Amino acid sequence: MDSKGTTRGNGAARARSSRRRGLGAVALLGCAALALTACGSTKDTAAGAGGGGGGDGKGKVGVVLPLLTSPFWQSYNDYVPKMAKSEGVDALKTVNSNSDPSQQITDINNQLNQGVKGLVVAPLDSAAIGAGLDQAERKGVPVVAVDVAPDKGKVAMVVRANNVAYGKKACGYLGDHVKSGKVVQIMGDLASVNGRERSKAFRDCVKEKYPKLKVLEIPAKWESDTAASKLDTLLNANPDIKGIYLQAGGVYLAPTLQTLKSKGMLEKAGSAKHITIVSNDGIPQEFDAIRKGQIDATVSQPADTYAKYGMYYIKAAMQGKKFEPGPTDHGSKIVKLPSGTLEDQLPAPLVTKKNVDDPELWGNTVK
């Protein structure tokens, strides 16, 4: 996911160049030129890394997943061992918290009891994850958060994209293609900062730039069944819907298409009755739906580089390295969140029919 307003421009070009050199290469040479920015100081200090001081970066690393019912997280799970190997990280077999925030805390504690020296966690609940982060801090174990930023608790780095930009990109695409009428956003879990940021950004953008659109909302908690049933009810009351924003294609794409098809409302792009649909994730299924004219666009959330830089930053944290805000040498930007936590905002391009076949998109590399 990218910084505000970023598309496949210079930053994405640098990211493509880096991938062509091999995902396994850690771009440390650029740190000399960026010593005071993103690459920062590499002093062996706990204050910089969020964990137990300087070290050799060795030791077992636990990897905790939020769920495995989404094709996005299935792909991330597949990338983890590959990226761990390429980054020289000794990662344990991943643990699936199965969409249960309480189970995720238990999973973190279990990993800590196994003596891991680092943790890479994709939080389910931005607030609830604090309990697990506190346990890790007490044991001197650094943590890297992937995809979701915690509301509180200490992490060495957050690896994600700019979720505000997700909502704005979806708003911009729908606003440019639907001049007036009702549009729906099927929201994620509002206990997650991702769900909150995408929802507010979409809502605020429509209000500011596209006042002729009326936003209807479906809180769906990243649950496909909830999305399907609530969308069915909403369409019964509002058969004149012109556009839909799916905040997570991995869980919302299939039920949305099925619901529209069952109502005879799944018309191809170009048809006068076509409902414009923008999604988030960048999974192969979304790309196929774009090619078929079922949906119009998606934001490609980088499952591959989430795994890559999750491993990169946990190794750095275990070595005691620190980073500072600024541009990186892999096409992203490190920012400081209001909590003081650093976040590496990775590029997340908008994908439409024009660029859906781009071989550099991770969704086109999944076998």
SVG drawing of the C-alpha trace seen along z (x, -y; Angstrom):
<svg xmlns="http://www.w3.org/2000/svg" viewBox="-37 -19 64 44">
<polyline fill="none" stroke="black" stroke-width="0.4" points="0.0,0.0 1.4,-3.4 1.7,-6.9 -1.0,-9.4 -1.9,-9.7 0.9,-7.5 0.4,-5.4 2.7,-3.4 5.1,-6.4 8.7,-6.8 8.4,-4.9 6.8,-1.9 9.4,-1.9 12.1,-1.7 10.2,1.1 10.0,3.0 13.7,2.5 14.4,3.9 12.2,6.9 14.0,7.5 17.3,7.8 15.6,10.5 13.3,10.3 15.9,12.0 18.3,9.1 18.2,6.7 18.9,3.2 21.4,2.2 23.8,0.4 21.4,-2.5 21.6,-3.0 24.9,-4.9 23.2,-7.5 20.1,-7.6 21.9,-7.4 19.8,-10.1 16.5,-9.1 14.8,-5.8 17.7,-3.5 18.7,-5.5 21.4,-4.6 22.4,-1.0 23.6,-1.3 23.1,1.8 20.6,0.2 17.4,1.4 16.0,-2.1 16.1,-2.0 14.9,1.5 12.1,2.0 13.7,5.1 16.5,6.6 19.5,4.5 22.2,5.4 22.6,8.9 23.5,11.1 19.9,11.4 19.9,15.1 17.2,17.1 13.8,18.5 11.1,16.1 7.4,16.6 4.9,15.6 1.3,15.1 -1.4,14.8 -4.9,13.2 -6.8,15.8 -6.4,18.1 -9.9,18.0 -8.9,15.1 -6.9,15.7 -4.8,12.7 -3.7,14.2 -3.2,17.6 -0.8,15.9 1.0,14.1 1.3,17.4 2.9,18.9 5.4,16.0 6.5,16.1 8.9,19.2 10.3,18.0 11.1,14.5 12.3,15.8 14.9,17.9 15.9,15.1 16.4,12.7 18.2,15.2 15.5,15.5 14.9,18.7 11.0,18.6 8.9,21.2 5.8,22.6 3.1,19.9 0.3,19.9 -3.3,19.0 -5.4,17.1 -8.5,17.9 -10.1,14.4 -10.1,14.5 -8.3,11.6 -8.3,13.5 -6.7,16.5 -4.1,14.2 -2.9,13.2 -2.7,16.8 -0.8,17.6 1.7,14.8 2.2,16.1 2.7,19.6 5.4,18.4 7.1,16.5 7.0,19.6 8.8,21.4 11.7,19.0 11.4,17.1 13.8,14.1 11.4,12.2 7.8,12.0 6.1,11.0 2.4,10.4 -0.6,9.3 -3.0,7.9 -6.7,8.7 -7.7,5.9 -5.6,2.8 -6.4,2.3 -6.5,5.9 -3.1,6.7 -1.6,4.4 -1.8,7.2 0.4,9.5 2.8,6.7 3.2,6.0 4.1,9.6 6.7,9.5 8.2,6.3 8.5,7.8 10.5,10.7 12.6,8.4 11.4,9.9 11.0,7.4 7.8,7.4 7.1,6.3 3.5,5.7 2.3,6.4 -0.8,5.0 -2.4,3.5 -0.9,0.9 -1.6,1.3 -3.3,-1.4 -0.8,-0.9 2.1,1.3 5.7,1.4 6.7,2.6 10.0,2.2 8.2,1.3 4.8,1.5 4.9,2.9 1.8,1.9 0.5,-0.5 -1.4,-3.8 -4.9,-2.7 -6.2,-6.2 -5.0,-6.2 -7.0,-3.0 -10.2,-4.7 -9.3,-7.8 -8.4,-5.7 -11.7,-3.8 -13.6,-7.1 -11.7,-8.7 -12.4,-5.8 -16.1,-5.5 -16.5,-9.3 -15.0,-9.6 -17.2,-6.8 -20.5,-7.2 -21.6,-10.8 -24.5,-10.6 -26.6,-8.2 -26.1,-5.6 -22.8,-3.9 -22.1,-1.3 -18.9,-0.6 -18.7,2.8 -16.5,2.0 -13.9,4.0 -13.8,4.5 -13.9,1.1 -11.9,2.6 -9.0,2.6 -7.3,-0.7 -7.5,0.6 -11.2,0.7 -11.5,-2.7 -9.1,-4.4 -10.5,-3.0 -14.1,-3.8 -13.4,-7.4 -11.2,-8.2 -13.8,-6.9 -16.6,-8.7 -14.7,-12.0 -13.5,-12.0 -17.1,-11.5 -18.4,-14.3 -15.6,-16.6 -15.3,-15.8 -18.4,-14.0 -21.4,-15.5 -23.9,-14.0 -23.0,-10.5 -24.9,-9.1 -22.9,-6.7 -24.6,-3.6 -22.5,-1.5 -22.3,2.2 -20.2,3.0 -19.1,6.6 -16.1,7.2 -14.1,9.0 -16.8,11.7 -18.0,13.0 -21.3,14.3 -22.1,11.0 -21.2,9.1 -23.5,11.3 -26.6,11.2 -26.3,7.4 -25.7,6.6 -28.8,8.7 -30.9,6.8 -29.5,3.5 -30.1,4.2 -33.7,5.2 -34.3,1.7 -32.0,-0.1 -32.1,1.7 -30.7,-1.5 -27.2,-1.1 -24.6,-2.5 -21.3,-1.5 -19.7,0.7 -16.4,0.4 -15.1,3.7 -12.6,3.0 -11.2,6.6 -11.6,8.5 -10.2,11.6 -13.4,12.0 -15.9,9.8 -15.4,10.4 -17.0,13.8 -20.1,13.1 -20.7,9.8 -20.5,11.3 -22.8,14.2 -25.3,11.8 -25.4,9.6 -25.7,12.7 -28.6,14.1 -30.5,10.8 -29.7,10.5 -27.6,7.5 -24.2,8.7 -23.8,6.8 -20.5,6.5 -18.5,3.3 -19.8,1.2 -23.4,2.2 -25.8,-0.6 -26.8,1.5 -23.3,2.3 -22.6,1.6 -19.1,0.1 -17.0,2.0 -13.7,1.1 -12.0,3.6 -8.8,3.9 -6.3,6.7 -4.9,7.5 -5.6,11.2 -5.7,13.2 -9.5,13.6 -9.9,9.9 -7.7,9.6 -9.8,12.3 -13.0,10.4 -11.5,7.2 -10.6,9.1 -14.2,10.5 -15.7,7.0 -17.3,8.1 -15.5,5.5 -13.5,2.4 -10.5,1.9 -8.7,3.0 -5.8,1.7 -3.0,4.2 -2.1,4.8 1.5,6.2 1.4,9.7 4.9,10.4 6.6,7.4 4.6,7.6 6.3,10.9 9.7,9.7 10.0,6.6 8.3,8.2 11.3,10.5 13.8,7.8 12.7,5.6 12.5,8.3 16.0,9.3 17.1,5.7 15.3,5.4 16.9,8.5 20.3,6.9 19.4,3.7 19.2,1.5 17.1,-1.6 15.3,-3.5 14.1,-7.1 11.3,-8.6 12.0,-9.3 12.2,-7.7 13.6,-4.2 15.6,-2.6 12.7,-0.2 10.2,-2.7 8.4,-3.3 8.4,-5.9 8.8,-5.4 6.5,-7.7 6.1,-8.3 2.6,-7.5 0.9,-9.7 1.9,-7.0 5.5,-7.5 5.7,-4.1 7.5,-3.9 5.6,-2.6 7.1,-1.6 4.3,-2.4 4.9,-0.1 3.6,-0.9 0.0,0.3 -1.0,-0.6 -4.5,-0.9 -5.2,1.9 -7.7,1.5 -8.2,3.2 -5.3,1.0 -2.6,2.6 -4.2,5.8 -1.8,7.9 1.3,6.2 3.7,9.1 5.2,7.1 1.9,7.3 2.2,10.1 -1.3,11.3 0.0,12.3 2.8,14.3 0.7,16.6 0.6,20.2"/>
</svg>
